Structures are given as structure tokens and as C-alpha cells.
């Protein structure tokens, strides 16, 4: 018999299914827990000490900056696939990673890296290949919050896009912190903070749950373009993320090169799609003779 650790003793009513949804944490490597059909499960594939690490979350939103940045972290830092998140409510899609089919929402982590003065950093990444339905964002955010608490993760950073109001090449980064400590980190690294506004989706859930539970959550928002995947904005997010893990080196340069390629292809497509003014003949076409 396989047992699971319950994240929540209370039930959550979901309009997706007229019954109570239970969130569970499956802490057993190689097992999937009970009642997967009805539950959200965080399934660990590999045991790893994540205490005092930083959790980075990237879900698809405007400009796809979150998953682009998250994927770059996973590939460039060669993070290990340590877990997956499962739910009946996820779209029926398998993501193939290193020949292995997995859930569309996966967890990766690297080993702890320490500097010469003994300070250490560790990064954990939740990468999602799709945007969960709105009714699932709250329980999913709660599950991630509870899991990070269980693993003693010290800081959660959510990567988010925001629509750029003016069309120019400059892309600004803004931050929101759930606690005084989180806001002091943003201030320390000169990240402009949103004084008023709204953050929706999984980022919003993590922020207000962090405020309620007094857990350090930072949301980094990159101004981005809504019309295409914005690798340049994702690179700017990684530049800001570099400050939060000073013992590690995150290189956003490959994303900037990718951004130039994407933008060049888009410009070519726009030019190809723009009607060209046809040259008028010197002599009118003789419709009537």
C-alpha cells in the first residue's frame, strides 16, 4: 500500500468536478501516491536536500517569459529532474524530457554552490509547459507553497510578464515582495517596486499566500511584447535573478542571441505580409475597345 502526505486537511471545492479535491504531497521516490485521479500530487523522483534554496517558478503568461527563463535555467545549469506535479485537471499531454515522458509541470534542482566566504546558494525550478485552468491556480499555488515549506526553501521567486504600454526597445523589470524581508531584497538590488496594481495567475496566488503566511515571495515582472515569445525580456529577468543567487552565475547571453533571431524572423514575416504597392502601368489597361 502506498501512502501520501496530505498537504491540506481541508477540502477545496472545484467547479471542474463537483466533489472535494484533496491536495497531497507524495514524498516517496518512485511512487505516485493514492487516488491520483482526484488529487493534485507533487511527486518527488529523487531525494535532495533543498533547505535554504530558492524556488523559481515559470508558468506561461504574457510573452512566455516565465517558461523561457525557466527552461534556460534548467538547460544551462544542467539541473536534475527531481519531481513532477500531477492532476486530473491538467491537459492530457506528456512532455518528453531526456527520452522520458512526464507531466507538463516538472521540478528541477541543482546542487548547492558555495562561495569563498562560506555563503551558499541553491536553485530549484518549477517549469510548466502549459497554463493550468483558472480554477486550478489557487489550489496549485497552495500546493507549491506547502511543498516549499515542507522542504524548508527560504525564498520563492515567480517570473512574470507584463504588457509594455509604449512600443520601444527598452524593457524594464519591476518587483513585488510579499514580506518586508522580500521587499528589502528588491530595494537592496535597486529593483523598482510596484506601489499599486494587480498581479494575476499563479504569481498573484503565491504573493498573497506569502503575505498571509509571512513567507518570502518575490515576483519579478518583465515588460514584454504580447505578440510573440519574448526571449529578450526573459534574459532581463535572468539578469535580475542573478542578484538573488550571488554564488551562482546565470548567463542570459544565449537568450539575447535567440531574441535577435526571433525578432529578425518576425520582421521578415511582417515585411513579407505587408502588401507592396504595385507599379501603375504607363498606359491604362484597355478595358473597352
VENURQUI-V507562 format. One record per residue. N is the residue number from 0. RES is the residue in one small letter. SS is DSSP state (H for helix, E for strand, - for the rest). PHI is phi in radians with two decimals (* if undefined). NEAR is the number of other ideal C-beta (glycine too) atoms within 10 Angstrom. Layout:
n: (N:N)
res: (RES:RES)
ss: (SS:SS)
phi: (PHI:PHI)
near: (NEAR:NEAR)
This chain:
n: (0:1:2:3:4:5:6:7:8:9:10:11:12:13:14:15:16:17:18:19:20:21:22:23:24:25:26:27:28:29:30:31:32:33:34:35:36:37:38:39:40:41:42:43:44:45:46:47:48:49:50:51:52:53:54:55:56:57:58:59:60:61:62:63:64:65:66:67:68:69:70:71:72:73:74:75:76:77:78:79:80:81:82:83:84:85:86:87:88:89:90:91:92:93:94:95:96:97:98:99:100:101:102:103:104:105:106:107:108:109:110:111:112:113:114:115:116:117:118:119:120:121:122:123:124:125:126:127:128:129:130:131:132:133:134:135:136:137:138:139:140:141:142:143:144:145:146:147:148:149:150:151:152:153:154:155:156:157:158:159:160:161:162:163:164:165:166:167:168:169:170:171:172:173:174:175:176:177:178:179:180:181:182:183:184:185:186:187:188:189:190:191:192:193:194:195:196:197:198:199:200:201:202:203:204:205:206:207:208:209:210:211:212:213:214:215:216:217:218:219:220:221:222:223:224:225:226:227:228:229:230:231:232:233:234:235:236:237:238:239:240:241:242:243:244:245:246:247:248:249:250:251:252:253:254:255:256:257:258:259:260:261:262:263:264:265:266:267:268:269:270:271:272:273:274:275:276:277:278:279:280:281:282:283:284:285:286:287:288)
res: (x:x:x:x:x:x:x:x:x:x:x:x:x:x:x:x:x:x:x:x:x:x:x:x:x:x:x:x:x:x:x:x:x:x:x:x:x:x:x:x:x:x:x:x:x:x:x:x:x:x:x:x:x:x:x:x:x:x:x:x:x:x:x:x:x:x:x:x:x:x:x:x:x:x:x:x:x:x:x:x:x:x:x:x:x:x:x:x:x:x:x:x:x:x:x:x:x:x:x:x:x:x:x:x:x:x:x:x:x:x:x:x:x:x:x:x:x:x:x:x:x:x:x:x:x:x:x:x:x:x:x:x:x:x:x:x:x:x:x:x:x:x:x:x:x:x:x:x:x:x:x:x:x:x:x:x:x:x:x:x:x:x:x:x:x:x:x:x:x:x:x:x:x:x:x:x:x:x:x:x:x:x:x:x:x:x:x:x:x:x:x:x:x:x:x:x:x:x:x:x:x:x:x:x:x:x:x:x:x:x:x:x:x:x:x:x:x:x:x:x:x:x:x:x:x:x:x:x:x:x:x:x:x:x:x:x:x:x:x:x:x:x:x:x:x:x:x:x:x:x:x:x:x:x:x:x:x:x:x:x:x:x:x:x:x:x:x:x:x:x:x:x:x:x:x:x:x:x:x:x:x:x:x:x:x:x:x:x:x)
ss: (-:-:-:-:E:E:-:-:-:-:-:E:E:E:-:-:E:E:E:E:E:-:E:E:E:E:-:-:-:-:-:-:-:-:-:-:-:-:-:E:E:E:E:E:-:-:-:-:-:-:-:-:-:E:E:E:E:E:-:-:-:H:H:H:H:H:H:H:H:H:H:H:H:H:H:H:-:-:-:E:E:E:E:E:E:E:E:-:-:-:-:-:-:-:E:E:E:-:-:E:E:E:-:-:E:E:E:E:E:-:-:-:E:E:-:-:-:-:-:E:E:-:E:E:E:E:E:E:-:-:-:-:-:H:H:H:H:H:H:H:H:H:H:H:H:H:H:H:H:H:-:-:-:-:E:E:E:E:E:E:E:E:E:-:-:-:-:-:-:-:-:-:E:E:E:E:E:-:-:H:H:H:H:H:H:H:H:H:-:-:-:E:E:-:-:-:-:-:-:-:H:H:H:H:H:H:H:H:H:H:H:H:H:-:-:-:E:E:E:E:E:E:E:E:-:-:-:-:-:-:H:H:H:H:H:H:H:H:H:H:H:H:H:H:-:-:-:-:-:-:-:-:H:H:H:H:H:H:H:H:H:H:H:H:H:H:H:H:H:H:H:H:H:-:-:-:-:-:-:-:-:-:-:-:-:-:-:-:-)
phi: (*:-1.68:-1.95:-2.27:-1.55:-1.35:-1.30:-2.29:-1.48:-1.59:-1.59:-2.13:-1.34:-2.13:-1.17:-1.22:-2.61:-1.39:-2.81:-1.37:-1.72:-1.81:-1.69:-2.28:-1.94:-1.70:-1.62:-1.77:-1.15:1.47:-2.21:-1.90:1.44:-1.70:0.95:-1.01:-1.01:-1.88:-2.04:-1.67:-2.10:-1.78:-1.87:-1.53:-1.57:-2.51:-1.28:-2.64:-1.32:-1.96:-1.01:1.20:-1.38:-1.95:-1.61:-1.95:-2.06:-2.27:-1.96:-1.14:-2.45:-1.03:1.28:0.95:-1.17:-1.08:-1.16:-1.11:-1.16:-1.10:-1.10:-1.12:-1.06:-1.09:-1.34:-1.25:-1.68:0.90:-1.26:-1.60:-1.31:-1.88:-3.02:-2.48:-2.01:-2.11:-2.79:-1.04:-1.50:-1.22:-1.11:-1.31:-2.37:-1.81:-1.77:-1.62:-2.26:0.91:1.32:-1.85:-1.32:-2.37:-1.12:-1.23:-2.11:-2.26:-2.07:-2.22:-2.66:-2.02:-1.27:-1.16:-2.09:-2.07:-1.58:-1.14:-1.63:1.65:-1.27:-2.19:-2.32:-2.54:-2.12:-2.18:-2.16:-1.80:-2.02:-2.00:-1.60:-2.63:-1.64:-1.08:-1.07:-0.93:-1.17:-1.69:-1.12:-1.14:-1.11:-1.19:-1.08:-1.06:-1.10:-1.15:-1.13:-1.18:-1.14:-1.11:-1.18:-1.09:-1.54:1.07:-1.30:-1.53:-2.50:-1.98:-2.12:-1.81:-1.71:-2.46:-1.85:-2.41:-1.14:-1.39:-1.24:-2.10:-1.42:-2.62:-1.42:-1.32:-2.05:-1.68:-1.98:-2.16:-2.34:-2.33:-2.06:-1.41:-2.31:-1.06:-1.09:-1.11:-1.20:-1.19:-1.14:-1.07:-1.13:-1.02:-1.77:1.01:-1.53:-1.01:-1.84:-1.28:-1.43:-2.62:2.63:-2.56:-2.14:-1.91:1.27:-1.07:-1.12:-1.11:-1.07:-1.10:-1.18:-1.32:-1.23:-1.09:-1.15:-1.13:-1.66:1.02:-1.93:-1.29:-2.28:-2.08:-1.95:-1.73:-1.97:-1.86:-1.09:-2.60:-1.70:-1.48:-1.47:-2.75:-1.04:-1.82:-1.19:-1.13:-1.15:-1.09:-1.13:-1.13:-1.07:-1.16:-1.04:-1.21:-1.13:-0.95:-1.17:-1.42:-2.26:-1.12:-1.44:-2.03:-2.12:-1.78:-1.74:-1.51:-0.99:-1.03:-1.20:-1.13:-1.14:-1.11:-1.09:-1.09:-1.16:-1.09:-1.15:-1.13:-1.15:-1.15:-1.07:-1.09:-1.14:-1.13:-1.13:-1.16:-1.50:-1.38:-1.07:-1.54:-1.22:-1.33:-1.33:-1.34:-1.18:-1.15:-1.97:-0.96:-1.18:-1.36:-1.18:-1.98:-2.00)
near: (3:11:12:21:14:13:22:16:6:8:11:15:11:19:8:14:12:7:10:11:20:20:21:23:20:23:17:14:12:10:14:13:19:16:11:17:8:16:21:28:24:27:24:19:17:12:9:18:12:21:10:13:23:22:25:28:26:27:25:19:23:21:26:21:33:30:20:27:29:25:18:23:23:22:11:16:19:8:19:15:17:20:24:20:22:21:24:17:17:19:11:6:10:11:16:8:15:6:5:10:9:19:19:20:24:21:27:23:23:20:11:17:15:11:11:6:6:7:10:13:17:23:25:23:25:25:24:22:19:14:18:23:15:11:16:21:19:16:22:26:24:19:22:26:22:19:23:24:13:14:19:11:21:15:20:26:25:29:29:28:25:21:10:19:6:6:6:7:6:8:19:13:17:19:21:25:22:22:16:10:14:24:17:11:19:22:13:10:12:9:21:12:12:15:6:4:9:6:20:11:19:27:24:18:21:29:22:15:19:25:15:10:14:10:20:20:26:28:25:26:27:28:22:27:19:12:9:14:17:27:26:22:28:30:25:25:31:25:15:23:22:15:14:21:19:11:15:19:10:20:13:22:10:13:26:16:12:17:20:12:10:16:16:10:11:13:10:10:11:9:9:8:7:8:5:7:6:6:6:7:7:5:6:7:5:6:5:3:3)
